[in-house]
Amino acid sequence: MKLLAWARTDTGRKRDHNEDSFLVDDELRLFAVADGMGGHQGGEHASKLALEVMRARMDEAKGDLVEAARRIERERHRELFRTTEPVSAIDDTAEHRWTGDLPTAPIADSAIPPPLTVMKAAARDAGHAIFDAALQDAGLRGMGTTLTGMLYDDGRMYVVHAGDSRLYLFRDGLLRQVTEDHSWIAEQMRAGNLTEEEAKESKYRHVITRSVGFEREVEVDGVGLACEPGDCFLLCSDGLSNMVDNADLERVLSTTWYRRAPQYLVDLANARGGDDNVTVIVVCIANDAEP
């Protein structure tokens, strides 16, 4: 299978600088979004540094990933993933539509596939680099960034995540959020303490509970997903997800050429207020024979 990717980023209508960064590396098949925080200088620096470190670490390890992928192909242990049934098995006939069920439980450390192990290590290294840089420069103190990244390897997408940037999977006309937001609002809603309407009005709606680099160590979520031809992955910062709900995201991906979708979604977020920087990456899984 081959991957096709398109990306856009925009300052938005209310900000005077862009603290978002994105990574599209076709050779490594590595894609990521980072939304920095910590003021103009700090936020922009943190998001860029996170992606620079992630790319460098994955480039260094790409030889190991090839061997790791071979081992995974030989073993094919379902328990390595967060679900007992691969996503690809959910929609394996024309008569059964994918329901959108996605893994929700963390992978045990002892069962992490090698490519995901390397991805999580790269995210941790990014956190160390950001934290250490802030120690050396008082103007950067308190900086950090969200980080949502994915690596395609041997038919699977390996995802790491910290913060409230998001990854969605669009398959068979259905959109599902793969990542869970690490934010105060999201945690309260999952606990049943807030309704969606209350969350929209809360003064804490921009408070995140995990970030890369604000502290030296951070817990990074990880998941492996089996891919199918036709799958579309949407990576975005909260500048999109806060302005465009999931139903509208699904509608856009259902009716718009994928290569045009990033710009369309950026324009839609800005048309609805553009309260924040907005970054969008769309990655499509295609058959090798497709143009």
N, C-alpha and C positions, 0 to 999 in steps of 0.2 A: 504494500500500500504506500501511497505517497501523500504528502501533506501540502496543503495550500493555505497560506496565511496572509492576512491583511490587518493593518493596525492604524489607529488614529489617536492623537491626544490633543487636548485643547485646554486653554486656560479657564474657559467658562466666562460667565457674564459678571461675576461679582469679585473675582480675584484679579490681582495685577501681576501675578507670577504663577508659574506652574511647578508644583512640587511632585507631580506624578512622573514616573519613568516607566518605560516598557522595554522588553527584550524580545526580539524575534530573531532567532538564529536557525536558519534553515538547515545548515550543515549538521549542527548538533541536535536538531529537532527539539529545541528548547525554547520555551515561551514563558514570559512572566510579566506581571504588573506589580509595581510598588508605589505606594502613596505615602509620601514623606510627611513628617510633622516635626515641629520644633522651630517654627519661624522660617522666614524666607530662605536664609542661608542654610540653616540646619536641615530643614525638611527636604529641600532639593538635593543637598549633598548626601543625605542618608539614603534616599531612594536610588540615586545613581550608583552609590557605592555598593549597595546591596546587590544590584544586578551585575555590576562589574565583577564582584567577588563570586557570585553564583556562576556566571559564565566561565570565569577562569578556572574554578574548581571542576566544573563539568568537562571542560576542555582537557584538563590534566588527566581526568579519569576515563576518558572515552574509550581507551583501550581495554580497561577493566570492565566497562559496561558491556562490551561485546561478549566477553567470556561469561559475565554474569547472566546475560540474556540466554546464552546457550544452556547454562545450568538450569535456569527457570524453565526453559522449553523441555528439558529432559524430565524434570521433576513434576512440574505442573501440579503442585499441591494447592488445592483450593483454600486450605487453611492459612495460606500466606496472605490472603486478602481479607478485607473487612466484611465480606459477605460470603456466605456458604455457596452462593450460586453466582457465576460470572455474569456481568451485565449482558454479555453477548447472548447468553442462553435464555434471556427473558423474552426475546422477540425472535424466535428461531423458525417461525412458520408464517406464511402469509395470513393465516386465519387468526393469529394472536398478536394483538398490538402490545407494544411495550408499555407497562404501567407507570414507568418512571421511578420505580423503587431503586434506591441507592443505598450504599453502605453507610452506616451511622456510627459504628463502634470503632475505636482506635485499634490499629494493628498492634499486637504484642511485639515487643522489641525483638524477641527471639524468632519471630516469623516474618520479619521485614524482608522483602525481596532485595537483592543486592543493588539494583538501580535506585530503588527508593532510599536505601541506606545512604548512598552517595548523595542523593538530592537533599536529604535531611541534614547531612553533615555540611553540605555547601551552605544551606540556610543558617546553620549555627555559626559557621565561619563568617558569614556576612554580618551576623549580630556582633561577633567579637570585633570585627573590623570597625563597625560603626561606633560601638561603645569605646573602643580604644582611641579612635580619632577624636571623640568628644572629650576624652581626658586630656588630650594634648592641646585643645583649642577651646578656651572658655566661651567663645562665640558659638560653639556647636553644642554646648551642654544641653542635655535633655532631648536631643534629636533621636528619632527613631523612624521606622517605616513599617507599613504593612508589607506583606510579601505573599503573593500567590503565584506559584510557578508550576509548570508541567513539562515533563520530558516524555517523548514518544520513543518506545523501544520495543521492537519485536512484537508488534500487535497490541501493545498495552500502553496506556497513558499513566504515568506516575506523577502524582500531585503532592506538593507540599504547600502548607498554608498557615499563616499567622496574621490576624487582624480582620478587617472587614471588607477588603477587596474580595471579589467573588469569582468562582468558576461555575459555569453552567454547562450542561450537556443537552444538546438538542438532537433528538432521535425520533424518527417516525412521527414527526409533527408535534412532539411533546417536548417541553422544556422543563428540566429539573435542575435545581441548585445542588451542586456537588459538595461545596464547602459550607461549613457553618460559620456564621459571623461571630467573631470574638469581640463582642461589644456588650456594654452594660444592658442596653435595650434588648438585644437579642436573647441574652441570658435570662432576663426577667420575663420575656415573652415565653421562652421555653419552659420556665418554671410555673407559668400560669399566673404571674403576678401583674401582668400588663396586657391590655388588649391592643390590637393593632392601631386603633384610633388613639388610644392614650400614648402609645409609643411615638406617633407622629408629632404629638404636641409636647413631648417631654424635653426639658432643657438638657437632659443627659444623652440625647440621641446621637451625639458625635463622640461619646466617650468609648474608647476601645479598651479591652482588657488584656490584649496581647499585642505586642509589636516587636519588631526585630531591631535590636540595638539600644533601646531605651534602658534595658538592663543587659548585662553581659550574656546571660543565659535566658533562653526562651523555649517554651514547649512548642514544637512545631507539629501540626497534624500531618498525617500522610495517608495516602490511599492509592491503590492500583486498580485501574479499570480496563477491562477488555474492550477493544475498539472494533467497530464494524465499518465497512465502506458506507459513506453517506453521513457518518456522525459529524456533528458540528459542535465545536467547543467555543464558548464565549468567556473570555477573561475581561474583567472590568474593575475599575476603581469605584468607590461609592458615589462619585460624581454622576455616574450613570444610574446605579441601582436606587439611589435616593430620589431620583427624578422620574424614572421610568419603571413601572412595576413589571412583575414577571409576565402578566398576561400580554402586555404590550410588547415585551421582548420576544415572546413566542410568536406574536402576530408578525412582527418585523422579519424574523428569521424565516417565517413561513411564506412570506410574500415578496421578499427582497433578494436580489442576487447577493450571495455571500460577500463578494468582493466590494460591494457597495454598502454593505450593512454597517461597518464601523463609522463611516462618515455620516450615514443616515442617523445612527443612534446618537452620535455626538451632537448633530443638529437638533435632534428631538430633545435631548437633555437641555440644551441651551434655550430652545423655544419654550420650555417649561420653567425657565428661571435661571438655569445655569449657575446654581448656587456655589458650585465647587469646580475644581479641575476635573476633567472627565477623560478617561482613557479606555479604549476598547481594542481588544484583539479578537479576531475571528479565525479559527483554525478548522479546516475541513479535511476529513479523511477520505481520500479518493482511491479508486482502483488504479493500479499501475497503468492499465490500458487507457484510462480516461485522459483527455487532453488537458 
